[in-house]
Amino acid sequence: MVTKLGICSILIGFFVGIFSGISNFMKIDNFWVGLTISKFTGEYSDTIVKSIPVEFVENGLHSLIYDIPLAVVAVGLGVLLLIIGIFLKQH
């Protein structure tokens, strides 16, 4: 199950990355350009970042939510899930 989630996440990341790249190349300002997690969470982004009052955690969450493109987050999550799925034994 984890391996399937990893593969699906990688495919979603590539799909979002391709459409974001096409939009950037064509210089069209649409939904795909600059797509980050903060576009989905909206006004609750600051609440998520400030939920843990430790500075290095806040800095990491801030960069994850506001700076890193969604395609990179999805591919990274997919690779992590794929690696966990490879080493996880199901009986």
C-alpha positions in Angstrom: 0.0 0.0 0.0 2.8 2.4 0.9 4.6 1.6 -2.4 1.4 2.4 -4.4 1.0 5.7 -2.6 4.7 6.5 -3.3 4.3 5.7 -7.0 1.1 7.8 -7.2 2.7 10.7 -5.4 5.7 10.6 -7.8 3.3 10.6 -10.8 1.3 13.5 -9.4 4.5 15.4 -8.8 5.6 14.9 -12.4 2.2 15.8 -13.7 2.1 19.1 -11.7 5.7 19.8 -12.6 5.1 19.4 -16.3 2.1 21.7 -16.3 3.9 24.2 -14.2 6.8 24.1 -16.6 4.6 24.5 -19.6 2.8 27.5 -18.0 6.2 29.1 -17.1 7.5 28.5 -20.6 4.5 30.1 -22.2 4.5 33.0 -19.7 0.9 32.4 -18.8 -0.2 33.3 -15.3 -2.6 30.6 -14.3 -3.2 28.2 -11.4 -0.1 26.0 -12.1 2.4 28.9 -11.9 4.0 29.1 -8.5 1.8 26.3 -7.1 2.8 25.7 -3.4 1.0 24.2 -0.4 0.0 27.7 0.8 -2.3 28.1 -2.2 -4.3 25.1 -0.9 -4.3 26.0 2.8 -4.9 29.7 2.2 -5.3 31.8 5.3 -4.5 28.8 7.6 -0.9 28.7 6.4 0.4 30.9 9.2 -1.5 28.8 11.8 0.3 25.7 10.5 3.7 27.3 10.5 3.2 28.7 14.1 1.7 25.6 15.5 5.1 24.4 16.9 6.9 27.3 18.7 10.4 26.0 17.9 12.4 28.3 15.6 14.0 25.6 13.3 10.7 23.8 12.9 9.0 27.1 12.0 11.7 27.9 9.4 11.4 24.4 7.9 7.6 24.6 7.7 7.8 28.1 6.3 10.0 27.0 3.5 7.9 23.8 2.9 4.6 25.7 2.7 5.6 29.0 1.1 8.8 28.4 -0.9 9.1 24.9 -2.3 6.9 24.1 -5.3 4.2 21.5 -4.9 5.7 19.2 -7.6 9.0 19.0 -5.6 7.1 18.2 -2.4 5.0 15.5 -4.1 8.0 13.8 -5.7 10.0 14.0 -2.4 7.1 12.5 -0.5 6.7 9.8 -3.2 10.4 8.8 -3.0 10.2 8.7 0.8 7.1 6.5 0.7 8.6 4.3 -2.1 11.7 3.7 0.0 9.6 2.9 3.1 7.5 0.5 1.0 10.5 -1.3 -0.3 11.8 -2.1 3.2 8.4 -2.6 4.8 7.6 -6.3 4.9 4.0 -7.4 4.6 3.1 -10.8 6.0 
